[in-house]
Amino acid sequence: MVNSDQTLSFDPIGPDEFEMIGKTFQDEPQKRALSRKSEEAEALAAKLINAYQPGISDDLGLSIVAGLS
């Protein structure tokens, strides 16, 4: 049960944002010669989505996050 004093926020990832995250996801495994179905690629996808949600919302920022893994 949600306390009436708490506000839930849901900001879905839209098609444009999803495309940007997807492009970064496609580029980075190619640079590393990873299979897109590998555990490392799955971890990268989760990392990109987790980085996008709190505010890293541009190609450069996502590329930097991807390069840190």
Secondary structure, 3 states (H helix, E strand, C coil): CCCCCCCCCCCCCCHHHHHHHHHHHHHHHHHHCCCCCCHHHHHHHHHHHHHHCCCCCCHHHHHHHHHCC
